Amino acid sequence: MKIKNDFSSILESYFSKHLKLERKFSINTYDTYLTVLKQFINYLSDELKIKRHELSLYDFNKKNIMTFLDYVERSLKCSSKTRNHKLTIINSFLEYAQSINPVYIDLYLSSKSIKMKKVPKKKMGFMTVEEMKAFFKCIDLRYRSGYKHYIMLTVLYETGARVSELINMEVSDIFFNKDPYIKIAGKGNRERLVYINDSVVSMIKEYMKKFKIKSGFLFLNHSNEKFTRYGVNKIVNKYYEKAKKNVQR
């Protein structure tokens, strides 16, 4: 009995239904996923000489994926981080495929068993006074996201809080009394009180009014959810790199 090749229909459904409608990906993220899967399909066709009209999900096997990842690192000179990102996207597609047709679950599990490569962490050094000024100066306050980042990073700087402590700050932790302070829950649920000056108080009040923050977490991301440590670190590193370039000019 001839097995029906449902590769094309699952691929089309993955992009038109899953990514667009269910996960509501932005155009940029959607295009990134599309580019990576196109790149893998081109690799199967051009490098492994599999005819395009004969491509099936069974070509998304562990051996082909691993040779593809090796190819993008060695021939295309991609970093380990980029290589890992491509693997994540392929895994995402196979996870969707096995949810549509359980016969592909082994393909998905095999792909998931491929280990991510360790990516060396970039350490951010201490900033000079000039870099610190440039750091806050390069945040564009004309945009809501920039304004939020400015307030969030000011609170981080003024309180000396860890990123994990910042993202867990709630409105109920801020006390706008005669001697205003923020109650910070640190490691082991140990609490400490950090007093804040009038300037920071005014900024927080204005921010809460602008974003209609009345309860819950003080800072929410663009999806109206609690920030992650990764998300905040990404924001910090973005402005840090901009500040360094501006100071070096």
Beta strands, then each sheet from edge to edge (+ up, - down):
strand 1: 174-175
strand 2: 181-185
strand 3: 191-195
sheet 1: 1+ 2- 3+
end
